């Protein structure tokens, strides 16, 4: 993550997050232009005498201040609906990972492969090595391949949790007795961090999420599957 991005959204590593960042900039520009126009009108009214306090009927300006906000809302709503559709769609996933939230750790089950299950606990501060992040590093990471669609099926064993990685643009509630699903595609190898985003108990802040994206060849070696499967 670059230094400049610490003051805003994190760098996108998936197409969905790129769309979310573009929509954020689009909506922010609309808010900025509206704010500048309102401030200009307020300053003009306060510094000049060109106003008529006796005006009781102005059909033209009423049409303008009714139609313009409607157009602006449509310009914001259409991209938002498109992104919501893209986030909800799961198209031909190559890998499926079942994610279970526990008090207070995550477990990952690779449903496409036999006997591949990972329990992910936070590394205590005393056991951290140089370069690791406090309260974010785990003993076993969730390993995913790059450049393929990965489906995440999220649930919980005890209380409400929420599986979220900001750089992926993913945030899915983990609800006991219910399966929620989402998908993502990581563009390049790397290690990406997230945390439980639901207040799930006393150790809520101690169940981090770490996704390690590797090329497909390395992923198949990790799950002990021949490359030609």
N, C-alpha and C positions, 0 to 999 in steps of 0.2 A: 504494500500500500504506500503510495507516494505521500510526501509530507503535506502537500497542498490538499490532498483529499481528506486529511484528518479533520478539516473544518467543514466538510460537507458529506456527501454520499461516498461510500467506499467505491473503489474501482470495480467496474463490472467484469465478471468472468463468464457470464452466460448471456445468450441473446435476450432473455426476458429482462434481466437487470439492465441491459443497455436500453431497452424500450422504456423501462421505468424511469431511467435517468433522463432520457429525451422528453418524456412526458412531464417530468418535474420541471425541466427548464422551460418547456412550452407554457405550462400553467403559471410558473413564476413570472415569465415575461408578460403575460396577460395581466397579472396582478400589479406588476410594476407600472405598466402603461395606464391602467385605471387609476392607480394612486397618484401618478404624476398629473393626470388630467383633473382629478378632484382637487388636488392641492393648488393647481393653477387657477381653477375656477374660484376657490375660496380666497386666494390671495388677490385675484382681480376684483372680487366683490368688496374686499376690505380696503383696498387702496384707491378705488375710483368711485366717482359719483354716478357712473353710468348704470344705474339700476332704478327700477320703477316699483315701489312698494305697493302701488295700487293696481297692479296687474291681477286680473281675476280670471282671465281666459287666455290660454296659449295652446291651441291644439297642436301646432307644429312641434313645439318642444316636448310636449307630452308624448307624442308619437316617437320622437327621437329617443327619449330616455326610457321608453318601453321596449322598442324594437332592438336597440343596440345591446342592452344586457341579454336579451334572448339570443341574439346572434353569438355573443361571446360565450354564453353557456353551452350552446351547441358546438362551438369550436373546441371547447374543453371536454364536453361529454363524449363526443364521437371517438377521439383517441383513447379515452379512458375505457369505454366499452370494448374497443378492439383489444386492448391489453388484458382486460379481464377475461375475454374469450381465450386468448393465447395462453394465459396462466392456467386456465381450467382444462385445456385440451391436453390429452396424453396420446401421442401418436407413435405407435409401434415401438415401445421401449425395448432396448436390447438387454438391459439389466434391471432386475427388480430387487429392491432391498426393503425388508420389513424392519421398521424402526419402532422399538418399544421404549416408552419412558417409565422409569422406576424412581422411587425415592432412594438415592438421588444419583442416578447414572442412566446411561443409554445402552441399549443392546441392539445389535444389528444382525439380522438373519438374511443371508443371501439365498433367496428361494430358488434360484435357477441352478444352484449347486448343492451337492449333498454335504452335510456336516460342516458348513461354514457359518459359524456364529461368533460374534465378537461382543464382549462386554467392555464398555468404554467408561473408565473412571477418571476423575480428575487427578492429576499428579500433585501430591502435596508440595507446598512451597519448599520444604527442606530437601526434597528430592529433585528439584529442578536443576538442569544443566545450563551451561552458558548458551544464550540465544533463545531459550524457551520463555514463553509468556506466562506470567503468574496468573492463576485462576482460569487459564484458557487451555493449557496443555493437558492431554489425556494419555493414558498408558497404551491404549489401542485405538488407532484412528479408523474411521470409516473410509475404506479404499474404494475409489470409483474410477472407471476408465474415462478417458477424454474423448471428445468428438462423437459420442453416442448418446442417445436419449436414455437417461436413467430414471426409473420410476421409484418413488419413495412411498411406501405404505406405512402410515403413522398411526399408532395407537398407544395406550397406556395400560399399565397393570394395576395402578392404585388410584392416583388422583390425576387431575388435569395437568398436562404439560403442554409445551409448544416448541416444536422443532424449527429452528430458524437459523439461516446463514445469510447475512446481509449481502455479501458479494454475489450470491446466487440469485437474490431476489425471491427467496423462498421462506415462507413462514406458514406452518401448518399445525393446527391444534391436535394434540394427542389426547383423546378422550377414551376412558375405559369402556370397553364393550362396543366400540365403534371404530371402523377403519376409514381414515381419510387418506387421500392420495394426492400427490403432486409429482411433477417431473421437472428435470433440468438437463442441460447439456453444457458441460464445462469445456471451454475452448482450448485451454492449455494446461500442462501439468503444474501443480503447485499444492500448497497447504493453505486451507481456508478455515476460518474460525467463526463460530457462532455460540449462542447460549440459549438455554431454555428461556422462553419469553412469556411464561405464565408463572404467577406467584404460586408455587406448588408446595411450599412448606418452609421449614426453618433453614434447610440447606439449598434453597432454590438457586442461589447464586453460585453453587458449587457443582453444577452439572453442565459443563461446557460441551460444545460440539466441534469436532475437528474432522474435516473431510480432506483426504489426500487424493488428488487426481493424478493418475499415472497413465501412460500409453497402454493400449489394449494388450500388447504383448506382455508387459510387466504385470498387468492385472491378472491375466490368465496364469502367469507363473505364481502369483500370490495365492490364487485359489487352487493351484496345483492341477490345472487343466492344460493338456497339450495345445500348442498354438494353432493346430489345424482342426480343432473341434468344430 
